[in-house]
């Protein structure tokens, strides 16, 4: 209940969704060795792992059409969730 000029404390903001990595961008280095994996897999892994620390980060079009990105995203999400 509020009285007079009192105001309610501000509500915490919802975490903003992060934009997925562009198709040509090299992702930041992960905590695991992904050398030898295709760029799309590494990007998916980075997006999947980053999805655990805030809003979901996923390129829905690539997830549906690019098997390397999809597998990388699923692996990144699953493996980073276990840590």
C-alpha positions as CSV (number, residue, x, y, z in Angstrom):
1,X,0.0,0.0,0.0
2,X,1.3,3.4,-0.9
3,X,0.7,6.6,1.0
4,X,0.9,10.2,-0.1
5,X,3.8,10.8,-2.4
6,X,5.4,7.4,-2.0
7,X,6.2,5.5,-5.1
8,X,6.7,1.8,-5.6
9,X,10.2,0.6,-6.1
10,X,11.1,0.1,-9.8
11,X,10.5,-3.3,-11.2
12,X,13.5,-5.2,-12.4
13,X,13.8,-5.1,-16.2
14,X,13.5,-8.3,-18.1
15,X,16.7,-9.5,-19.6
16,X,17.0,-8.3,-23.2
17,X,17.3,-11.0,-25.8
18,X,20.8,-11.1,-27.3
19,X,21.2,-10.9,-31.0
20,X,22.7,-14.1,-32.6
21,X,26.1,-13.9,-34.1
22,X,26.2,-12.9,-37.8
23,X,26.9,-15.7,-40.2
24,X,30.4,-14.4,-40.9
25,X,31.5,-13.5,-37.4
26,X,34.0,-15.5,-35.5
27,X,32.6,-16.3,-32.0
28,X,34.5,-15.6,-28.8
29,X,36.7,-18.5,-27.7
30,X,34.8,-21.1,-25.7
31,X,36.0,-23.0,-22.6
32,X,36.4,-26.1,-24.7
33,X,38.5,-26.8,-27.8
34,X,36.4,-26.4,-30.9
35,X,39.3,-26.2,-33.3
36,X,38.5,-28.3,-36.4
37,X,34.7,-27.7,-36.2
38,X,33.0,-25.6,-38.9
39,X,32.4,-21.9,-38.3
40,X,28.6,-22.5,-38.2
41,X,29.0,-25.1,-35.5
42,X,31.2,-22.7,-33.4
43,X,28.7,-19.9,-33.8
44,X,25.8,-22.1,-32.8
45,X,27.8,-23.3,-29.8
46,X,28.5,-19.7,-28.7
47,X,24.9,-18.7,-29.2
48,X,23.6,-21.8,-27.3
49,X,26.0,-21.2,-24.4
50,X,25.2,-17.5,-24.2
51,X,21.4,-18.3,-24.1
52,X,21.9,-19.5,-20.5
53,X,23.0,-16.2,-19.2
54,X,20.0,-14.1,-20.1
55,X,17.6,-14.1,-23.0
56,X,17.7,-16.8,-25.7
57,X,20.2,-16.1,-28.4
58,X,19.3,-18.1,-31.5
59,X,19.1,-17.4,-35.2
60,X,15.9,-19.2,-35.9
61,X,16.3,-19.2,-39.7
62,X,19.8,-20.8,-39.4
63,X,18.7,-23.2,-36.6
64,X,16.0,-24.5,-39.0
65,X,18.2,-24.7,-42.1
66,X,21.8,-25.2,-41.0
67,X,22.6,-28.5,-39.4
68,X,26.0,-27.4,-38.2
69,X,24.6,-24.3,-36.5
70,X,21.7,-26.3,-34.9
71,X,24.0,-29.1,-33.6
72,X,26.4,-26.5,-32.2
73,X,23.6,-24.5,-30.5
74,X,22.2,-27.7,-28.9
75,X,25.6,-28.8,-27.8
76,X,26.6,-25.4,-26.4
77,X,23.3,-25.1,-24.6
78,X,23.5,-28.6,-23.1
79,X,27.2,-28.5,-22.2
80,X,27.2,-25.0,-20.7
81,X,24.1,-25.9,-18.7
82,X,26.0,-28.7,-16.9
83,X,28.7,-26.3,-15.6
